[in-house]
Amino acid sequence: MLADIAELVACESPSEDLAAVAASADLVARIGAERLGAAPERITSAGRAHLRWAFGDGPTRVLVLGHHDTVWPVGSLATHPATADGGVLRGPGCFDMKAGLVAAFHAIAALPDRAGVTLLVTGDEEIGSPTSRELIRAEAAGCAAALVLEASAPGGALKVERKGVSQYSVRVTGRAAHAGLEPERGVNASVELAHQVLAVAALADPGRGTTVTPTLLSAGASANTVPAAGEFAVDVRARDAAEQDRVDAALRALRPVLDDAVLEVVGGPSRPPLPRTASADLFDRASRVAAALGLPPLRGVAVGGGSDGNLTAGVGTPTLDGLGAVGGGAHADDEHVLVDELAPRAALVAALVADLLGER
């Protein structure tokens, strides 16, 4: 498993770099074919490669889901080389989630009968799955379970609840004027944005776990001109659809504060919440399977980050997330995987899939 992970980590695959993602897909396909004895179907959408291994002639009962793109730009290996030392594997994307892909390959390869299993590996999860979301929904619909090999939560905990994700851009159009000679003739987009940033931030509800966070902001074209235009991004996370809808309605009800300013809000919910009810039965089943294997008791936690598990839960498919690598530092300088946890985690996934298939 270490050799497979090292090879995948050494092939950088930032989501926005289509050539890099395509090269990564080639490598994932080759390693997967070697482990599974079958080549995947390559599905290309908007120039982006996704891979599907479907086993058996009947409908899919268990969808195993992962992605091979990362947030790390090409060249990251120069400062974050792939290493394995002292039981810790490091490198860009090792934890999120190339080690999880390898665990999936080894888990499925260990099954005595793979009929009813589909493994889907996408190439755009880190940017919100714009070209794979419909494919994921279609593959998940009607399945008995979706098992997501995303990295685990701290301590190896499984992710039994994820917040829904919404993303917006709040755009302002004002009017340019010379900032020194006649600023009163302008409509200052920066000032309007400042009003809107405060209004947007006030939509958060900590008591319900709803975060509404203004993030990237830009305005204007030069230091001595009243800005004629600007915009800022908004990241929304909510535990339930009602909160997602409340914030969506409030954002669309925003109105400009300055006379003659024009306000536009674009975007919306991108991933529905993954409620605990969608994972409860699978978590209980996984706990029984872990006990039978002699593994330590499983823990399940709620997390704020979204994944493609939100999409599978959104079509009503029972979903269990965080079944991938144990380690930490996703998207950060200290990203790492605990080597000793790789084999037990692959064994858990294999036994869980077999248990689910056994109900046919």
C-alpha positions in Angstrom: 0.0 0.0 0.0 2.8 2.4 0.8 4.3 2.1 -2.7 0.9 2.8 -4.3 0.4 5.9 -2.1 3.9 7.2 -2.7 3.4 6.9 -6.5 0.0 8.7 -6.3 1.4 11.5 -4.1 4.3 12.0 -6.5 1.8 12.7 -9.3 0.5 16.2 -8.3 -3.1 16.8 -9.2 -4.5 20.2 -8.3 -8.1 20.5 -9.3 -7.8 23.6 -11.5 -5.0 22.1 -13.6 -6.8 19.9 -16.1 -3.6 18.4 -17.6 -2.3 17.4 -14.1 -5.7 15.9 -13.2 -5.7 14.0 -16.5 -2.2 12.6 -15.8 -3.3 11.7 -12.3 -6.4 9.9 -13.7 -4.1 7.8 -15.9 -2.0 6.8 -12.9 -5.1 6.0 -10.7 -6.5 3.9 -13.5 -3.3 2.0 -13.9 -2.8 1.3 -10.2 -6.5 0.5 -9.8 -6.4 -1.9 -12.7 -3.3 -3.7 -11.2 -5.0 -4.1 -7.9 -8.5 -4.9 -9.1 -7.7 -6.8 -12.3 -10.0 -4.6 -14.3 -9.6 -1.3 -16.2 -12.0 1.5 -15.2 -14.5 3.3 -17.5 -13.1 6.7 -18.1 -15.8 9.4 -17.9 -14.7 12.8 -19.2 -16.8 15.9 -18.5 -15.8 19.4 -19.5 -12.2 18.1 -20.0 -12.1 16.5 -16.5 -11.5 12.8 -16.0 -13.5 10.6 -13.6 -13.1 6.8 -13.2 -15.7 4.1 -12.6 -15.2 0.5 -11.8 -18.6 -1.3 -11.8 -18.6 -5.0 -10.8 -21.3 -7.5 -11.7 -24.2 -7.3 -14.1 -26.9 -6.2 -11.7 -27.6 -2.8 -10.0 -25.1 -1.3 -7.7 -25.7 -2.0 -4.0 -22.6 -0.4 -2.5 -21.0 2.7 -3.9 -17.4 3.3 -2.8 -16.5 6.9 -3.4 -13.3 8.9 -3.6 -11.4 11.6 -5.5 -7.9 12.0 -6.9 -7.7 15.8 -7.2 -6.0 17.8 -4.4 -5.7 21.5 -3.3 -1.9 21.5 -3.7 -0.5 23.3 -6.8 2.0 21.8 -9.0 5.5 22.3 -7.5 4.4 21.6 -3.9 6.5 18.5 -3.9 9.6 20.7 -3.9 8.7 22.0 -0.4 6.6 19.1 0.8 8.3 15.9 -0.5 6.6 12.5 -0.2 8.3 10.7 2.6 7.6 7.7 4.9 9.6 7.9 8.1 8.9 6.7 11.7 5.5 5.3 10.8 4.3 8.6 9.3 3.7 9.2 5.6 3.8 12.8 4.3 3.2 14.6 1.1 0.7 16.8 -0.6 -2.7 15.1 -0.8 -1.6 11.9 1.0 -4.3 12.3 3.7 -6.9 14.0 1.5 -7.2 11.6 0.0 -4.8 9.5 -2.0 -4.2 7.0 0.9 -8.0 6.6 0.9 -8.0 5.6 -2.7 -5.4 3.0 -2.2 -7.3 1.7 0.8 -10.4 1.4 -1.5 -8.4 -0.6 -4.1 -7.1 -3.0 -1.5 -10.4 -3.4 0.3 -12.3 -4.2 -2.9 -9.6 -6.5 -4.1 -10.0 -8.5 -0.9 -13.7 -9.2 -1.5 -14.5 -12.8 -2.5 -17.4 -11.5 -4.6 -17.5 -7.9 -5.9 -20.8 -8.1 -7.7 -22.9 -5.1 -6.7 -20.0 -2.8 -5.9 -19.1 0.3 -7.8 -16.0 2.4 -7.2 -16.2 5.9 -8.4 -13.1 8.2 -8.3 -13.7 11.8 -9.3 -11.4 14.6 -10.3 -13.1 17.8 -9.0 -14.2 17.2 -5.4 -11.9 19.9 -4.0 -13.7 22.6 -6.1 -17.2 21.5 -5.3 -17.6 18.7 -7.9 -19.0 20.9 -10.7 -18.6 18.2 -13.4 -19.1 15.1 -11.3 -22.1 15.9 -9.0 -24.7 14.6 -11.4 -22.7 11.4 -12.0 -22.3 10.9 -8.2 -26.0 11.4 -7.6 -26.9 9.0 -10.4 -24.5 6.3 -9.1 -25.7 6.7 -5.5 -29.5 6.7 -6.2 -31.0 3.4 -5.1 -27.9 2.0 -3.5 -28.0 0.4 -0.1 -25.0 2.4 1.0 -22.4 5.0 0.0 -19.1 4.6 1.6 -16.9 7.6 1.3 -13.1 7.1 1.6 -12.4 10.7 2.6 -9.8 11.2 5.3 -11.0 10.4 8.8 -11.6 13.0 11.6 -9.0 13.4 14.4 -8.1 10.1 16.0 -9.6 8.1 13.1 -13.2 9.1 13.9 -15.7 8.5 11.2 -17.7 11.5 9.9 -21.4 10.9 10.7 -22.7 14.4 10.0 -21.6 17.1 7.6 -22.9 20.6 7.3 -24.5 21.7 4.0 -22.4 24.1 1.9 -23.5 27.2 0.0 -21.3 29.6 -1.8 -22.1 33.1 -3.1 -20.6 36.1 -4.7 -22.0 39.5 -3.7 -21.3 42.0 -6.4 -21.6 45.8 -6.3 -21.7 48.2 -9.2 -21.1 51.9 -8.3 -19.7 54.8 -10.3 -16.1 55.8 -10.8 -14.9 59.4 -10.0 -11.6 61.1 -9.3 -10.9 60.4 -5.6 -9.2 63.7 -5.1 -11.0 66.1 -7.4 -14.6 65.1 -7.1 -15.3 62.0 -5.1 -18.8 63.2 -4.4 -19.7 62.4 -8.0 -18.9 58.7 -7.5 -20.7 55.8 -6.0 -18.2 54.0 -3.9 -18.4 50.3 -4.4 -15.9 49.7 -1.5 -18.1 51.5 1.0 -21.2 49.6 -0.3 -19.3 46.3 0.1 -18.4 47.3 3.7 -22.1 47.7 4.5 -22.9 44.4 2.9 -20.1 42.5 4.6 -21.4 43.4 8.0 -25.0 42.6 7.0 -23.9 39.2 5.6 -21.8 38.3 8.6 -24.8 39.0 10.9 -26.8 36.2 9.3 -24.7 33.6 11.1 -26.5 31.7 13.9 -23.9 30.1 16.3 -26.7 28.5 18.3 -27.8 26.5 15.3 -24.3 25.9 14.1 -24.7 28.1 11.1 -21.7 30.0 9.9 -21.9 32.8 7.3 -18.4 34.0 6.4 -17.4 36.7 4.0 -14.1 35.6 2.5 -12.3 36.9 -0.7 -12.9 40.6 -1.4 -11.8 42.9 -4.1 -12.8 46.4 -5.4 -11.6 49.2 -7.6 -9.0 49.7 -10.2 -6.6 52.3 -8.9 -5.7 54.0 -5.6 -7.0 57.5 -6.7 -10.3 56.4 -8.1 -13.6 55.9 -6.4 -14.2 52.2 -7.0 -16.8 51.5 -9.6 -17.2 47.8 -8.9 -16.3 45.2 -6.4 -17.4 41.9 -5.0 -16.8 39.5 -2.1 -17.3 35.8 -1.7 -19.5 34.2 1.1 -19.1 30.7 2.5 -22.1 29.3 4.3 -22.3 26.1 6.4 -25.5 24.9 7.9 -26.6 21.7 9.7 -30.0 21.5 8.1 -31.8 22.5 5.0 -34.0 24.9 6.8 -31.0 27.0 7.8 -29.5 26.7 4.4 -32.8 28.1 3.0 -33.1 30.8 5.6 -29.6 32.2 4.8 -30.3 31.8 1.0 -33.5 33.9 1.3 -31.8 36.5 3.4 -28.9 36.9 1.0 -31.2 37.4 -1.9 -33.2 40.0 0.1 -30.1 42.2 0.5 -30.6 45.8 -0.8 -27.9 48.5 -1.5 -27.4 51.1 1.2 -25.9 53.9 -1.0 -28.0 55.7 -3.5 -27.4 54.5 -7.1 -25.4 51.5 -6.1 -26.5 48.2 -7.7 -26.3 45.0 -5.8 -26.3 41.4 -7.3 -26.1 38.1 -5.4 -25.1 35.0 -7.4 -24.6 31.4 -6.2 -26.5 29.2 -3.8 -26.4 25.9 -2.1 -23.8 23.6 -3.6 -24.0 20.6 -1.2 -27.0 19.6 1.0 -26.4 18.7 4.6 -25.4 15.1 5.5 -27.6 14.6 8.5 -26.7 12.2 11.3 -29.8 10.2 10.4 -28.3 9.3 7.0 -25.3 7.6 8.6 -26.6 6.3 11.9 -27.4 2.7 10.8 -24.2 2.4 8.8 -22.2 3.6 11.7 -23.8 1.0 13.9 -23.1 -1.7 11.3 -19.5 -0.5 10.9 -19.1 -0.6 14.7 -20.3 -4.2 14.8 -18.0 -5.1 11.9 -15.0 -3.4 13.6 -15.7 -5.3 16.9 -15.8 -8.6 15.0 -12.4 -7.8 13.4 -11.0 -7.0 16.8 -10.5 -3.4 16.0 -10.9 -0.6 18.6 -14.4 0.9 19.1 -15.3 3.4 16.4 -16.1 7.0 17.1 -18.3 9.2 15.0 -18.2 13.0 14.9 -19.9 15.9 13.2 -17.7 18.1 10.9 -18.2 21.4 9.2 -16.5 20.6 5.9 -18.5 19.2 3.0 -17.7 16.3 0.7 -19.3 14.2 -2.0 -20.9 12.3 0.8 -23.3 15.3 1.1 -24.4 14.6 -2.5 -25.0 10.9 -1.9 -27.0 11.6 1.3 -28.9 14.3 -0.6 -30.5 11.6 -2.9 -31.5 9.6 0.1 -28.7 7.0 0.1 -27.4 6.0 3.6 -23.9 7.4 3.7 -20.9 6.9 5.9 -17.9 9.2 5.5 -14.4 9.5 6.8 -13.5 5.8 6.1 -10.2 6.7 4.5 -6.8 7.3 6.0 -6.1 8.1 9.7 -3.8 11.0 10.2 -4.2 14.8 10.0 -3.3 18.1 8.5 -5.6 18.0 5.4 -4.7 21.0 3.1 -2.0 22.0 5.6 1.8 21.9 5.8 1.6 19.0 8.3 -0.6 16.7 6.2 0.3 13.2 7.1 -1.0 9.6 7.3 -0.4 7.1 10.1 1.1 4.0 8.3 0.0 1.5 11.0 -3.6 2.4 10.5 -3.7 1.8 6.7 -4.2 -2.0 6.8 -6.8 -2.0 9.6 -8.8 0.7 7.8 -8.8 -1.2 4.5 -9.8 -4.4 6.4 -12.7 -2.5 7.9 -13.9 -1.2 4.6 -13.7 -4.7 3.0 -15.6 -6.3 5.8 -18.2 -3.6 5.8 -18.8 -3.9 2.1 -19.0 -7.7 2.4 -21.5 -7.4 5.2 -23.7 -5.1 3.1 -23.5 -7.3 0.1 -24.4 -10.3 2.3 -28.0 -8.9 2.6 -28.8 -9.7 -1.1 
